[in-house]
Amino acid sequence: MTPLTAWIAKERLRDLLACAHTGADHHRIGHLQWKFLTWCADSDIPEVRQLAVTVDH
């Protein structure tokens, strides 16, 4: 597992959750969600891809 890839996925998820927690508009939340899901989907790490599947459901 590449630690940097997993760390970036974690940080993108934290950004998404923080934004959603503040009640930001749906466009902003959707953009952050897209960034997170895209990063995870492009990852070569099965656990990171599974995290995206879990979060998306």
Summary of the structure (lengths in Angstrom):
residues: 57
radius of gyration: 11.1
end to end distance: 23.7
largest distance: 34.2
contacts: 143
relative contact order: 0.20
helix: 81%
strand: 0%
